[in-house]
């Protein structure tokens, strides 16, 4: 198991994930990020907040960015 950190970045903000979560591999971490992004987007939309430009920067324990996943990638319009 590898510990991945799900940091959130937007145009003006960076929110660091201090705890992280253990996952079998990067693919499993990406699936977790998709679920979390959908939940976060739902709250932002309900509150009328700007959502464009937010993304997860998934890092490993050394701080290396393993994957960048824009929140918009989890939206479906059709």
N, C-alpha and C positions, 0 to 999 in steps of 0.2 A: 504494500500500500504506500502511496505517495501523498504527502500533504500538499494541497493546492490552496492558493489564496485568491479570493475573488474580489479584486479591487475594482471600484467603479470610478470611471473617469467621464467627465463631460467637458464642455467648452470652458467652464469656469471652476470646476470642482474636481477634487480627487479624494475619494474615500477609501482609506486603506483597510483591508481585512486583516486584523491582528491575529485572529484565531485560525482561520483556514479550516479545511475539511479533508479527511483522508478519502482517497478514491483509488480504485484498482489501476486506473490509467487515465490519460488525458481525455480519451473519449467519454469516460464516465463523468469526468469533471465538466466537460462541455455540456452533457445532458443536464447536469445539475444547474449549470449556468442558464440554460434555456428556460428551465422551470422558474428559477429565481427572477429572470428578466421579465417573464410574462407576469408574474405576481407584482413586481415593482412597476411595470408599465400600467397595469390595471389601476393601481393606486394613484399614479401620476395623472392618468387620464381622468379619473373620478374627481381629482382636485383641480383639474384645469391647468396643470403645469405643462411646460414645454418639454417634449420628450426627445426631440431629434438630437443626435450627437452623443447620447449616452452609450457607454460600452463597458463590458467587463474586460479587464486585463488580468488574465489568469496567470499567476506566477507560481514558481516552485519555492521551496524553502530558502534557496539562495537569492531569491528576488528576480530571477530570470523570467522574462515574459515568455510563457509557453504558447499562449493563444490570446488573440484579441477578438472579442465577439461583440459587434454592434448590437444593441438592443433591437434595432429595426429588423435584424435578421430573423427574429422570432414572430414577427407580425405576418398575418395572412389576410389578404383582401379578397380572395376568391376561393 
